[in-house]
Amino acid sequence: MSPEINLEKAFQDRIDKGEKIEPKDWMPEKYRKTHIRQISQHAHSEVVGMLPEGNWITRAPSLKRKCALLAKVQDEAGHGLYLYSAAETLGISRDEMIEQLHSGKAKYSSIFNYPTLSWADMGAIGWLVDGAAIINQVMLTRTSFGPYARAMVRICKEESFHQRQGYEIMMVLASGTPEQKEMAQDALNRFWWPSMMMFGPRDEESTNSELSMKWKIKRKSNDELRQQFVDNSVPQAEYLGLTIPDPDLKWNEERGHYDFGDIDWNEFWQVVKGDGPCNKERMEARQNAWDNGKWVRDAAMAYAEKQSKSKSIAV
């Protein structure tokens, strides 16, 4: 048996025992690249996800809502920071990951390529989008790569708060005037199917799922997670008095789950490939922010170098 095969077997044995893999441990190159792709994609999603919500900070209906939304956007910036830092332990630089995002080589969650047209969308994003994210991310607190799993513990706590915040916005609107309830229903109508797409393609079309399950990067398949999201969301919508926009939605007593209609996979792939409602707008905003912030990065580096020289002289 070759040394490489021995290493791979020992690596898989550690995974099967539930041990965490740390950055300096031996790992298959594909394991490293898979994590770089997934963690950087997750980090990009947090950073791009600030854009549709940040657009509503100045238009929030009260000071309370403004402060809460501002805090949420700030949390998402922090999540991006944790995740970029986790990915950097695998030997990729922050600048390289950002370049991949701006060039279109790296992806981010398709949900952030949809517009936010009303204040109710802030509620729908918190309730549905963050709700879908939590289902994905709680599983990741037990992922096999240590830095990623540890980052997800704090992220999940904050995302849970974001979901409650969004659901509370929807409750207020759904119990308000007819116009406010209509606004909440409209937001649900527009964000329901894109939220369902957040779990990725169907299992049979997911090229990464098999290895991700073997290496315990993921603990559940895309379709299992999507089903969990539907089962969680339907009672919540009923409590709000809102209708999920799926005529095929019904409880299946035999399965013990809700059956639901077909997702428009053509739309999903169109958005993933860069042709969604806001793909170009989102990338332009990120590129402009990166370019306009260059002087801040340069100043920070100059200050760090100055401090380093001062300490060297003092020693």
N, C-alpha and C positions, 0 to 999 in steps of 0.2 A: 504494500500500500504506500503510495507516494506521500511525502510530507504535506502536500497541499490538501490531499483527501483527509489525512489525519486531522489537520487543522479544521477543516470544514465539519468533520464529524464531531470533534470536541466543541466547536461553536454551536452546532445544532443541539448537542446534549445540554449545553448551558441554557439555550432557549427553552428546550422542553422542560427543564427543571424550574423554569420561571425566574432564572437569574437575569439581572440587568447587565447589558453590554455598555461599557464605558468607552470614552473616546480613544484611550490608548490601548484598549484591548484589540486583539486580532479580530478582523471581521472580513467576510467576503467583499470584494470590490462592489458587487451588485447591491449588497446590503447598504454599503456606504452611500452609493449613488441614489438608491431608492429613498433613503432618509433625507439626503440633500434635496431631492426633488419634492418630497412631501412636506418637509419642514419649511423650506423656502416658499413653497406655494401657500402654505398656511400663513406664514409671515406676510407675504404679499397681500393675502386676502384681508388680514387685519388692517394693513395700511391703506389699501384701496377702499376698504369698507368704511373708513372715516369720511370719505368724500360725500356720499349721498346724505349722510346724517349731518355733517358739518355745514351743509348747504342750508339747514333749517335752524341753526343756532340763533341767528339774528332774527328769525321769524317765529320763534317759539311763542305760544300764546300767553305766557306769564313768566315772571322772574324765576319762579320755582322750576318750571319746565326748562327754562334756559340753562339754569345751573346744573340740573340733572343731565341734560343732553351734553353739555360741555364736559361734565365729569365722565360720561360714557365714552365720548370721543377720545378723551385723554387716556382712559383705560385701554382703548384699542391700540393707541400708539405704544403704550407699555407692552401690550401683548406682542406686537410686532418686534419690539426690542428683545424680549425674552427669546423669541423664536429665532430671530437672526443670530443671536448669541449662541443658541443651541446648535444651529446649523454650522456656525463657524468652528465648532469643536471637531467637525468632520473634515476640515482642511479646505474650506472654501471661504473666500473673503466677502465681507459685506458689499464692497463695491462690485464684485463679480455678480452677486445675486441681484443687485439693483440693476446692473446692466442687462441681465437676462430678462428682468421684468420689462424694462423700457423697450427692449428690442423685440418683445413678443415671444421670445424663446421660452420663458417661464410663464405659467398660467396662474390664475387666481380664481376664487370661487365665482361661478357664472352669475350668482345672484346680484353681484354688485354692478352688473351692467344693465340694470333696470332703473328707470327714473323714479324719483320720489316726488309725487305730484301734489300731495296734501299733507297736512300735519298728521292725519291719521296713519300715514305711511310710517311715521316714527313708532307708532304703536304696533303696527303689523310687523315691522322689522324686528322690534324687540321680542314680540311674542313668537312669531313664526321663524324668522331667520336665526335669531339667537337660540330659539328652542331647538331647531334642527342642528345648530352648531353644538349645543350641549350634548345631544344624543351621540354625535360623532366624537366629541372631545372627552366625555367621561370615560369612554373606552380607552382613550389614549393616555389616561393617567396610569394605565397598566401596560403601556407599550414596552417593548423589550429594550429600547435605547434609553439609558438613564437620563441624560440631560433633557430629552424631549418629555419623558414621563414627569419629571419634576417640574418643568415649566408649566405643564398642563394642570397641575394641582391648583395653582393660584389662578390661572386663567379660567378654569371651570367655576371657581367660586365667584369670580367677578361676572362671568357670563350668566350665571344663574340669577344674579341681581339684575342684570340688564333685561333678562326675560321677564322677570316680575314687574319691572318698571314699564316695559312695553305693554304687558297684559293689563296693567292698571290704567294706562292711557286708553286702551280699547274699552275697558269697563266704563270709564267716565263718558266716552263718546257714545257707547251703545245704550247707556241709560239716560242720555241727554235728549236734546230736541230731535224731532224726526230728521232734520238736516244733518245733525251730528251722527246719528245712527246710520244714515245713508252713506256718510263719509267713511265710517268704519267698515261698512259692508263693501264699499268700493275698494278700499285698501286690501281687504281680505281677498276679494275677487282677483285683484291684480298680482298679489304676492303668493297665493296658494301654490300654483303650479311651479313657479320658479323656485319656491322653497322645497318642493318635492324633488326638484332636479339637483338640489345641493348634495345629495348622497351619491351622485355620480351615475354612470351608466348602469344598465341592468347587469346582473352578475355574469351572464353569458358573454357580455361584450366588454367586461372589465379586464384589461390585459395585465393588470398588476395585482389583482386580488389573490391569486393562488399563492404566490410567493409571500405576499404581505401576511396572509393567514399562517403560512408555514413558519415564518419568522416572528410571529406574534406582534407584528407591527399593528395589525388590526385584529380584533377579537370577533367581530361580526361582519357579515357581508353587506354590500350596499343595499340589497333588497330587504334584508333583515332590519337594518337601521331605518329604512324608509317606512316599513310596516310599523315599527315602533313609534315613529313620528306621527303617523296617521292615527294610530290607536290612542296616543296621548292627546292629540289636538281636537279630535271630534267632540269629546265631552266638554272641553274648554269652550269651543265655539257654541255649543248648545247652551252652556251657562250664560254666555254673553247674549244669547238670542240672535246670533248671526248664522248665516247659512253658508256652508262650505260649497264652493262652486263646482260640484261634481255630481251630476245626476245619477251616476252609477254607484255612488257611495252607499253602502248598507252593511249592517252587522251580519256576519256569518257565524251562526251558532255552532256549526260543526267545527270550524277552524278556531273559533274563539278570537277572531280578529275581524276588522273591517275590510270588506272588499272595496276596491276603488277603481276608477277608470284609467284609461291609458294615458300616459304622459306623451306629450308631443316631442318625440325624440329628435325630430328634424330641427325644431326650435333650439333644443338643448345643444346639438352639435354646431348649429349656426352661431350661437353665442360663444361657445367654447373656442371656435375657430376665429373669433374676433369680429363677427358681424352682428353683434347684438345692438339694442337700442342706444347704449351709452359706451360701448367699448372705446371708441376713438376719443370721446370726451374725457373718460376716466384717465386714459393714458396721457393725453395732453396735459391734464391737470397735474398728474404725478411728475411728468417730465419738467413742467414749468416750476413746480415746487423744488425739484432737485437742482435745476439750474439757478433759480433765485436764491437758494440756500447755500450756494457754493462759498460765499464770503464767510458765512458762519462756520462752516466746516474748516475752511482755511485758518480762520482766527483761532478756533479751538486747537487745531494742530500746532499752530505757532506758539500758543500759550503753553501747551503741554511740553513742547520742546524747550521753551524758556525755563519752565519749572524743573525739567530734567537736568538742564545744564547748571542751574543754581544749586541743586542738590549735589551734583558731582563736585562742584567747586568747594562746597561746604565740607564734604568728606575729605 
